């Protein structure tokens, strides 16, 4: 009996040592980072900066893999169904991870189907008008829409986009009533804004910064808790009296649910480290995004808090599922 117990104890020790060794060797093959949008956009830029700097700092082989479709939901769906071994990650965005499922787009649950790794970067939504617009301040624009509901035309890149929901949130907080004019993207909306056919437009800072700097558009408000370093003279909606009006685009790394905790923590540690490097911060900044970094728990809490926030906005705006 003692001999059998001794053999069993030895087997347990061998298995335990193999498990430890396997964790220590992670990763021992290339890591795939799914990018849910085409090359050239903001998510692609953030993903490639992270993949490149992570490869340089650790010696790992991290390969971005563009999987666009359904407003980012195709890539998220693939990531959520991948083997939870740490070798498939996704660069998620609040619009595709949180908002799309609320609108019936994407066959995944933002809480149940993913293991959050960390918050990587963010960029605020910005409200702009044409350079010759009669509206000089955000207060003037809101008061005009309150005094004559439906007279102020609000352009967005499309129904259910982060920019559209930012506008809906502003209406709900201020009591103003805009006439929403959805387009198929920023490129289609801006000519009508600059031509005076719509009164204002909301989009993420990176997509509008060139027009603001060139003077073709004027920023009136930023949807964030604090002023943007790129737009230091532009007030936030919080400043002008609307608490809880933040509407930022954020990017974060997620893994399939069930990914080992040790692997998630290793990824969190290594990516947090590169987000403190000047070259990473500079590259993200040049693309219009602010580097962050976070604990696993903080990123998980952000995702969980975004779900009811945007669910409430969607319900109050009576937006119907698109799926």
Buried (B, 14 or more C-beta within 10 A) or exposed (E): EEEEEEEEEEEEEEEEEEEEEEEEEBBEEEBBBBBBBEEEBBBBBBBBBBBBBBBBBBEBEBEBBBBBEBBBBBBBBBBBEBEBBBBBBBBBBBBBBBBBBBBEBBBBEBBEBBBBBBBBBBBBBBBBBBEEBEBEEBBBBBBBBBEEEEEBBBBBBBBBBBBBBBBBBBBBBBEBBBBBBBBEEBEEBBEBBBEEEBBBBBBBBBBBBEBBEEEBBBBBBBBBBEBBEBBEEBBBBBBBEBEEBBBBBBBBBBBBBEBBEBBBEBBBEBBBBBBEBEEBBEBBBEBBBBBBBBBBEEBBEBBEEBBEBBBEBBEEBEBEEEE
